[in-house]
Amino acid sequence: MRSLLDAAVAKRQSLLTAENNAVRLIDGAGDGLPGVILETFADHWLLSTTTHQMPPLVREWLGKLEHSCHWKRLDQHQKESPVHLCGAEVNEPFPILENGISFEISFQSGYSQGIFLDQRDNRNEVRKRMKPGLRLLNTFAYTGAFSVAAAMAGAETTTLDLSQPYLDWAKRNLALNSIDPSAHHFCKGDTFHWLRRFAKQGRKFDAIVLDPPTFSRDEKGKVFRVEENFGELAALAAEILTPGGWMLCCTNFRRMTPWEFERHLLSAIPRRMKARHAQMPADFTNESYLKSVWME
């Protein structure tokens, strides 16, 4: 196992550059190490395991390296924050770099640390597509990483999420990159509500990011399921999209193939749009669970 651990980390060293210091170093079965995920965030490691007991050889390997490392158990029911494992302990939020953009990371924030590395390439594509004068709507925005990518290109962004703490985090991410949050828009609440509200207001966007959780329940108890409700979500978004605009639609729902997801979208959207599928980043060698479809 030690040789597999060393090999997985070594083959990803080329992805770590002066502009990118957040990478998945070990991707479970994709590296011959089922149940073991290791990510680096500005040289602070986060080990995630699917069991409550860490494999002894992994613990021994990490102990010898003496690297700053925290450990998270992948449990969707308990969703605990990572715990300190070895090396230097990280007790405060800290910045990382992704393609030259700074984002705040926290190992004390709960189950999620502030960014999902599997969306790295999509965020880079958003930045390339945007420019001054264009408007992006980022729904289910979490800490606003897509908004920051678009704002770095000079676009005007609207960041939408149910959680005020995450919207505040998004503002800090903008400020980390010397972008004035007051020049952008933030909306707290249900995405379906806001899409209908924007339509009534006649408000349009040149680009929309739809990256909802597989399952969620809003403040009023309304349930969202990707397989049942993503089509309605995409149709509402298409109504407020400018002619020639685009949408990025993403899901982690494993019981739907990329082509089923595409058909689900195309059958629901009233206007004619073309679909293009995006691949996951090179450091994700296990299952291609993230389905990303660019609709234009």
C-alpha positions as a LaTeX table, in Angstrom:
\begin{tabular}{lrrr}
\hline
Residue & $x$ (\AA) & $y$ (\AA) & $z$ (\AA) \\
\hline
Met1 & 0.00 & 0.00 & 0.00 \\
Arg2 & 2.83 & 2.42 & 0.78 \\
Ser3 & 4.09 & 2.22 & $-2.80$ \\
Leu4 & 0.60 & 2.98 & $-4.11$ \\
Leu5 & 0.32 & 5.99 & $-1.80$ \\
Asp6 & 3.70 & 7.34 & $-2.89$ \\
Ala7 & 2.97 & 6.73 & $-6.58$ \\
Ala8 & $-0.42$ & 8.48 & $-6.48$ \\
Val9 & 1.02 & 11.59 & $-4.85$ \\
Ala10 & 4.08 & 11.65 & $-7.12$ \\
Lys11 & 2.14 & 11.49 & $-10.38$ \\
Arg12 & 0.15 & 14.62 & $-9.47$ \\
Gln13 & 3.11 & 16.83 & $-8.60$ \\
Ser14 & 3.02 & 18.41 & $-12.06$ \\
Leu15 & $-0.45$ & 19.77 & $-11.29$ \\
Leu16 & 0.93 & 21.78 & $-8.37$ \\
Thr17 & 2.21 & 25.09 & $-9.71$ \\
Ala18 & 2.76 & 28.66 & $-8.57$ \\
Glu19 & $-0.86$ & 29.38 & $-9.53$ \\
Asn20 & $-2.48$ & 26.17 & $-8.32$ \\
Asn21 & $-1.84$ & 24.63 & $-4.90$ \\
Ala22 & $-5.11$ & 22.73 & $-4.36$ \\
Val23 & $-5.20$ & 19.24 & $-5.91$ \\
Arg24 & $-6.58$ & 15.77 & $-5.21$ \\
Leu25 & $-3.49$ & 13.69 & $-4.49$ \\
Ile26 & $-5.18$ & 10.29 & $-4.04$ \\
Asp27 & $-8.53$ & 9.38 & $-5.59$ \\
Gly28 & $-9.58$ & 6.12 & $-3.99$ \\
Ala29 & $-10.00$ & 3.13 & $-6.28$ \\
Gly30 & $-8.72$ & 5.17 & $-9.21$ \\
Asp31 & $-5.30$ & 4.90 & $-7.59$ \\
Gly32 & $-5.78$ & 1.37 & $-6.30$ \\
Leu33 & $-6.70$ & 2.67 & $-2.84$ \\
Pro34 & $-10.49$ & 2.17 & $-2.34$ \\
Gly35 & $-11.99$ & 4.36 & 0.34 \\
Val36 & $-8.96$ & 6.66 & 0.64 \\
Ile37 & $-9.03$ & 10.26 & $-0.66$ \\
Leu38 & $-6.26$ & 12.76 & $-0.03$ \\
Glu39 & $-6.37$ & 16.42 & $-1.06$ \\
Thr40 & $-3.84$ & 19.19 & $-0.56$ \\
Phe41 & $-4.90$ & 22.75 & 0.17 \\
Ala42 & $-1.87$ & 25.07 & 0.12 \\
Asp43 & 0.27 & 22.22 & 1.51 \\
His44 & $-2.26$ & 21.37 & 4.23 \\
Trp45 & $-3.52$ & 17.85 & 3.58 \\
Leu46 & $-7.07$ & 16.60 & 4.09 \\
Leu47 & $-7.48$ & 12.83 & 4.27 \\
Ser48 & $-11.01$ & 11.50 & 3.76 \\
Thr49 & $-12.00$ & 7.89 & 4.36 \\
Thr50 & $-15.25$ & 6.02 & 3.81 \\
Thr51 & $-14.81$ & 4.07 & 7.06 \\
His52 & $-14.57$ & 5.21 & 10.67 \\
Gln53 & $-11.28$ & 3.36 & 11.06 \\
Met54 & $-8.25$ & 4.59 & 9.18 \\
Pro55 & $-6.22$ & 1.87 & 7.46 \\
Pro56 & $-3.17$ & 1.30 & 9.74 \\
Leu57 & $-0.71$ & 1.51 & 6.85 \\
Val58 & $-2.13$ & 4.91 & 5.83 \\
Arg59 & $-1.72$ & 6.20 & 9.38 \\
Glu60 & 1.84 & 4.87 & 9.49 \\
Trp61 & 2.66 & 6.42 & 6.09 \\
Leu62 & 1.34 & 9.82 & 7.15 \\
Gly63 & 3.14 & 9.64 & 10.49 \\
Lys64 & 6.49 & 9.12 & 8.79 \\
Leu65 & 5.91 & 12.06 & 6.45 \\
Glu66 & 4.97 & 14.35 & 9.37 \\
His67 & 2.92 & 16.45 & 6.96 \\
Ser68 & 0.22 & 18.84 & 8.17 \\
Cys69 & $-2.86$ & 16.63 & 7.84 \\
His70 & $-6.47$ & 16.55 & 9.03 \\
Trp71 & $-8.85$ & 13.60 & 8.75 \\
Lys72 & $-12.50$ & 13.58 & 7.70 \\
Arg73 & $-14.82$ & 10.59 & 7.82 \\
Leu74 & $-17.13$ & 10.54 & 4.79 \\
Asp75 & $-20.42$ & 10.06 & 6.60 \\
Gln76 & $-23.45$ & 11.76 & 5.05 \\
His77 & $-25.45$ & 11.31 & 8.25 \\
Gln78 & $-23.06$ & 12.75 & 10.87 \\
Lys79 & $-21.13$ & 15.21 & 8.66 \\
Glu80 & $-18.40$ & 16.02 & 11.15 \\
Ser81 & $-15.62$ & 18.57 & 10.71 \\
Pro82 & $-12.14$ & 17.18 & 10.05 \\
Val83 & $-9.97$ & 16.38 & 13.07 \\
His84 & $-6.25$ & 17.06 & 13.38 \\
Leu85 & $-4.19$ & 13.99 & 12.58 \\
Cys86 & $-0.50$ & 14.87 & 12.36 \\
Gly87 & 1.96 & 17.66 & 11.57 \\
Ala88 & 1.05 & 21.31 & 12.01 \\
Glu89 & $-2.54$ & 21.87 & 13.14 \\
Val90 & $-4.59$ & 24.41 & 11.17 \\
Asn91 & $-6.96$ & 26.34 & 13.43 \\
Glu92 & $-7.86$ & 29.33 & 11.26 \\
Pro93 & $-9.20$ & 29.82 & 7.72 \\
Phe94 & $-6.45$ & 30.14 & 5.12 \\
Pro95 & $-6.22$ & 30.97 & 1.39 \\
Ile96 & $-5.48$ & 28.60 & $-1.46$ \\
Leu97 & $-4.75$ & 29.33 & $-5.11$ \\
Glu98 & $-6.65$ & 27.79 & $-8.00$ \\
Asn99 & $-5.53$ & 28.95 & $-11.44$ \\
Gly100 & $-4.30$ & 32.16 & $-9.84$ \\
Ile101 & $-7.55$ & 32.85 & $-7.95$ \\
Ser102 & $-7.58$ & 32.91 & $-4.14$ \\
Phe103 & $-10.25$ & 31.09 & $-2.14$ \\
Glu104 & $-10.74$ & 30.82 & 1.60 \\
Ile105 & $-10.55$ & 27.31 & 3.07 \\
Ser106 & $-11.53$ & 26.27 & 6.58 \\
Phe107 & $-11.05$ & 22.91 & 8.30 \\
Gln108 & $-13.36$ & 24.13 & 11.08 \\
Ser109 & $-16.38$ & 24.92 & 8.90 \\
Gly110 & $-18.13$ & 21.56 & 9.12 \\
Tyr111 & $-18.36$ & 18.80 & 6.54 \\
Ser112 & $-17.28$ & 20.93 & 3.53 \\
Gln113 & $-14.13$ & 23.02 & 3.54 \\
Gly114 & $-15.14$ & 25.82 & 1.18 \\
Ile115 & $-14.49$ & 24.54 & $-2.34$ \\
Phe116 & $-15.07$ & 21.45 & $-4.46$ \\
Leu117 & $-11.94$ & 20.65 & $-6.42$ \\
Asp118 & $-13.83$ & 18.58 & $-9.01$ \\
Gln119 & $-15.19$ & 21.86 & $-10.46$ \\
Arg120 & $-11.74$ & 23.37 & $-11.05$ \\
Asp121 & $-11.81$ & 23.04 & $-14.85$ \\
Asn122 & $-15.39$ & 24.30 & $-15.07$ \\
Arg123 & $-14.50$ & 27.38 & $-13.04$ \\
Asn124 & $-11.58$ & 28.04 & $-15.37$ \\
Glu125 & $-13.88$ & 27.72 & $-18.37$ \\
Val126 & $-16.35$ & 30.17 & $-16.82$ \\
Arg127 & $-13.55$ & 32.68 & $-16.39$ \\
Lys128 & $-12.53$ & 32.27 & $-20.03$ \\
Arg129 & $-16.09$ & 32.75 & $-21.26$ \\
Met130 & $-16.89$ & 35.86 & $-19.23$ \\
Lys131 & $-15.83$ & 39.46 & $-19.87$ \\
Pro132 & $-16.77$ & 42.99 & $-18.80$ \\
Gly133 & $-20.40$ & 43.80 & $-19.51$ \\
Leu134 & $-21.64$ & 40.22 & $-19.17$ \\
Arg135 & $-23.81$ & 39.07 & $-16.24$ \\
Leu136 & $-23.56$ & 35.72 & $-14.49$ \\
Leu137 & $-26.10$ & 34.14 & $-12.15$ \\
Asn138 & $-24.59$ & 31.56 & $-9.79$ \\
Thr139 & $-27.31$ & 29.47 & $-8.13$ \\
Phe140 & $-26.83$ & 27.04 & $-5.21$ \\
Ala141 & $-23.62$ & 29.03 & $-5.00$ \\
Tyr142 & $-22.13$ & 27.71 & $-1.74$ \\
Thr143 & $-19.06$ & 29.96 & $-1.18$ \\
Gly144 & $-19.39$ & 31.64 & $-4.58$ \\
Ala145 & $-16.38$ & 30.14 & $-6.37$ \\
Phe146 & $-18.03$ & 30.38 & $-9.82$ \\
Ser147 & $-18.94$ & 33.99 & $-9.07$ \\
Val148 & $-15.34$ & 34.82 & $-8.23$ \\
Ala149 & $-14.12$ & 33.18 & $-11.45$ \\
Ala150 & $-16.55$ & 35.28 & $-13.50$ \\
Ala151 & $-15.78$ & 38.47 & $-11.57$ \\
Met152 & $-12.07$ & 37.95 & $-12.22$ \\
Ala153 & $-12.91$ & 38.31 & $-15.91$ \\
Gly154 & $-14.73$ & 41.57 & $-15.24$ \\
Ala155 & $-18.28$ & 40.22 & $-15.31$ \\
Glu156 & $-21.11$ & 41.34 & $-13.03$ \\
Thr157 & $-22.24$ & 38.48 & $-10.82$ \\
Thr158 & $-25.32$ & 37.53 & $-8.81$ \\
Thr159 & $-24.67$ & 34.91 & $-6.13$ \\
Leu160 & $-27.68$ & 32.97 & $-4.84$ \\
Asp161 & $-27.79$ & 30.58 & $-1.88$ \\
Leu162 & $-30.06$ & 29.59 & 1.01 \\
Ser163 & $-27.32$ & 30.22 & 3.58 \\
Gln164 & $-26.29$ & 33.70 & 4.71 \\
Pro165 & $-22.98$ & 32.41 & 6.17 \\
Tyr166 & $-22.07$ & 31.01 & 2.73 \\
Leu167 & $-23.02$ & 34.29 & 1.04 \\
Asp168 & $-20.77$ & 36.09 & 3.52 \\
Trp169 & $-18.00$ & 33.60 & 2.65 \\
Ala170 & $-18.53$ & 34.37 & $-1.03$ \\
Lys171 & $-18.03$ & 38.06 & $-0.29$ \\
Arg172 & $-14.76$ & 37.27 & 1.49 \\
Asn173 & $-13.64$ & 35.24 & $-1.53$ \\
Leu174 & $-14.24$ & 38.23 & $-3.78$ \\
Ala175 & $-12.37$ & 40.52 & $-1.39$ \\
Leu176 & $-9.45$ & 38.06 & $-1.28$ \\
Asn177 & $-8.98$ & 38.81 & $-4.98$ \\
Ser178 & $-9.23$ & 42.60 & $-4.59$ \\
Ile179 & $-12.80$ & 42.60 & $-5.96$ \\
Asp180 & $-15.30$ & 44.89 & $-4.24$ \\
Pro181 & $-18.28$ & 42.74 & $-3.14$ \\
Ser182 & $-20.53$ & 45.82 & $-3.22$ \\
Ala183 & $-20.15$ & 45.87 & $-7.01$ \\
His184 & $-21.91$ & 42.49 & $-7.16$ \\
His185 & $-25.28$ & 41.10 & $-6.09$ \\
Phe186 & $-26.17$ & 38.54 & $-3.42$ \\
Cys187 & $-29.56$ & 36.87 & $-2.96$ \\
Lys188 & $-30.56$ & 34.68 & $-0.03$ \\
Gly189 & $-33.32$ & 32.13 & $-0.53$ \\
Asp190 & $-34.79$ & 29.40 & $-2.69$ \\
Thr191 & $-33.48$ & 29.23 & $-6.26$ \\
Phe192 & $-36.90$ & 28.38 & $-7.76$ \\
His193 & $-38.39$ & 31.45 & $-6.05$ \\
Trp194 & $-35.65$ & 33.74 & $-7.31$ \\
Leu195 & $-35.74$ & 32.42 & $-10.89$ \\
Arg196 & $-39.48$ & 33.18 & $-11.05$ \\
Arg197 & $-38.91$ & 36.56 & $-9.44$ \\
Phe198 & $-36.19$ & 37.48 & $-11.94$ \\
Ala199 & $-38.52$ & 36.47 & $-14.79$ \\
Lys200 & $-41.29$ & 38.75 & $-13.45$ \\
Gln201 & $-38.80$ & 41.59 & $-13.13$ \\
Gly202 & $-37.60$ & 41.05 & $-16.69$ \\
Arg203 & $-34.07$ & 40.54 & $-15.42$ \\
Lys204 & $-31.78$ & 38.62 & $-17.80$ \\
Phe205 & $-28.40$ & 36.95 & $-17.50$ \\
Asp206 & $-25.77$ & 36.05 & $-20.10$ \\
Ala207 & $-24.64$ & 33.00 & $-18.15$ \\
Ile208 & $-26.22$ & 30.81 & $-15.45$ \\
Val209 & $-24.61$ & 28.13 & $-13.30$ \\
Leu210 & $-26.94$ & 25.40 & $-12.01$ \\
Asp211 & $-25.13$ & 23.09 & $-9.60$ \\
Pro212 & $-27.72$ & 21.94 & $-7.04$ \\
Pro213 & $-27.29$ & 19.24 & $-4.42$ \\
Thr214 & $-28.62$ & 15.82 & $-5.36$ \\
Phe215 & $-31.23$ & 16.15 & $-2.64$ \\
Ser216 & $-32.22$ & 19.15 & $-0.54$ \\
Arg217 & $-35.06$ & 20.59 & 1.50 \\
Asp218 & $-35.70$ & 24.32 & 1.67 \\
Glu219 & $-36.83$ & 26.39 & 4.65 \\
Lys220 & $-40.48$ & 25.60 & 3.93 \\
Gly221 & $-39.87$ & 21.86 & 3.67 \\
Lys222 & $-40.04$ & 21.68 & $-0.13$ \\
Val223 & $-37.91$ & 18.80 & $-1.41$ \\
Phe224 & $-35.60$ & 18.98 & $-4.44$ \\
Arg225 & $-34.45$ & 15.80 & $-6.18$ \\
Val226 & $-32.21$ & 15.97 & $-9.24$ \\
Glu227 & $-34.00$ & 13.17 & $-11.10$ \\
Glu228 & $-37.40$ & 14.81 & $-10.58$ \\
Asn229 & $-36.79$ & 18.55 & $-10.45$ \\
Phe230 & $-33.66$ & 19.49 & $-12.44$ \\
Gly231 & $-35.65$ & 19.78 & $-15.64$ \\
Glu232 & $-38.00$ & 22.35 & $-14.11$ \\
Leu233 & $-35.00$ & 24.20 & $-12.70$ \\
Ala234 & $-33.28$ & 24.36 & $-16.11$ \\
Ala235 & $-36.49$ & 25.47 & $-17.83$ \\
Leu236 & $-36.95$ & 28.36 & $-15.39$ \\
Ala237 & $-33.32$ & 29.38 & $-15.85$ \\
Ala238 & $-33.64$ & 29.30 & $-19.64$ \\
Glu239 & $-36.46$ & 31.86 & $-19.43$ \\
Ile240 & $-34.09$ & 34.49 & $-18.02$ \\
Leu241 & $-31.16$ & 33.69 & $-20.29$ \\
Thr242 & $-30.24$ & 36.26 & $-22.93$ \\
Pro243 & $-30.21$ & 35.22 & $-26.59$ \\
Gly244 & $-26.83$ & 33.62 & $-27.22$ \\
Gly245 & $-26.32$ & 32.99 & $-23.52$ \\
Trp246 & $-25.22$ & 29.73 & $-21.92$ \\
Met247 & $-25.92$ & 27.58 & $-18.88$ \\
Leu248 & $-23.64$ & 25.20 & $-17.02$ \\
Cys249 & $-25.71$ & 22.35 & $-15.56$ \\
Cys250 & $-24.01$ & 19.98 & $-13.11$ \\
Thr251 & $-25.00$ & 17.04 & $-10.97$ \\
Asn252 & $-23.33$ & 14.39 & $-8.80$ \\
Phe253 & $-26.36$ & 12.10 & $-9.07$ \\
Arg254 & $-24.84$ & 8.69 & $-9.76$ \\
Arg255 & $-28.00$ & 6.89 & $-10.89$ \\
Met256 & $-28.19$ & 9.00 & $-14.06$ \\
Thr257 & $-25.75$ & 8.65 & $-16.97$ \\
Pro258 & $-24.38$ & 11.77 & $-18.68$ \\
Trp259 & $-26.60$ & 11.10 & $-21.69$ \\
Glu260 & $-29.70$ & 10.59 & $-19.54$ \\
Phe261 & $-28.90$ & 13.88 & $-17.84$ \\
Glu262 & $-28.55$ & 15.60 & $-21.23$ \\
Arg263 & $-31.88$ & 14.20 & $-22.44$ \\
His264 & $-33.50$ & 15.27 & $-19.17$ \\
Leu265 & $-32.31$ & 18.84 & $-19.77$ \\
Leu266 & $-33.13$ & 19.07 & $-23.48$ \\
Ser267 & $-36.62$ & 17.67 & $-23.01$ \\
Ala268 & $-37.40$ & 20.25 & $-20.32$ \\
Ile269 & $-35.98$ & 23.42 & $-21.87$ \\
Pro270 & $-38.45$ & 25.08 & $-24.26$ \\
Arg271 & $-35.84$ & 26.86 & $-26.40$ \\
Arg272 & $-33.43$ & 25.07 & $-28.72$ \\
Met273 & $-30.03$ & 24.60 & $-27.16$ \\
Lys274 & $-26.93$ & 22.55 & $-27.89$ \\
Ala275 & $-25.30$ & 20.41 & $-25.21$ \\
Arg276 & $-21.59$ & 19.76 & $-24.65$ \\
His277 & $-20.23$ & 17.49 & $-21.94$ \\
Ala278 & $-17.17$ & 18.41 & $-19.88$ \\
Gln279 & $-14.69$ & 15.97 & $-18.34$ \\
Met280 & $-13.54$ & 15.94 & $-14.74$ \\
Pro281 & $-10.06$ & 17.28 & $-13.84$ \\
Ala282 & $-7.04$ & 15.05 & $-14.43$ \\
Asp283 & $-6.47$ & 14.39 & $-10.73$ \\
Phe284 & $-9.86$ & 12.67 & $-10.46$ \\
Thr285 & $-9.02$ & 9.17 & $-11.70$ \\
Asn286 & $-11.80$ & 7.19 & $-10.04$ \\
Glu287 & $-15.47$ & 7.24 & $-11.04$ \\
Ser288 & $-16.58$ & 10.13 & $-13.28$ \\
Tyr289 & $-19.47$ & 10.96 & $-10.99$ \\
Leu290 & $-19.69$ & 14.68 & $-11.84$ \\
Lys291 & $-21.81$ & 15.29 & $-14.92$ \\
Ser292 & $-21.30$ & 18.76 & $-16.40$ \\
Val293 & $-23.28$ & 19.87 & $-19.44$ \\
Trp294 & $-22.74$ & 23.23 & $-21.13$ \\
Met295 & $-26.01$ & 24.36 & $-22.72$ \\
Glu296 & $-25.83$ & 27.06 & $-25.40$ \\
\hline
\end{tabular}
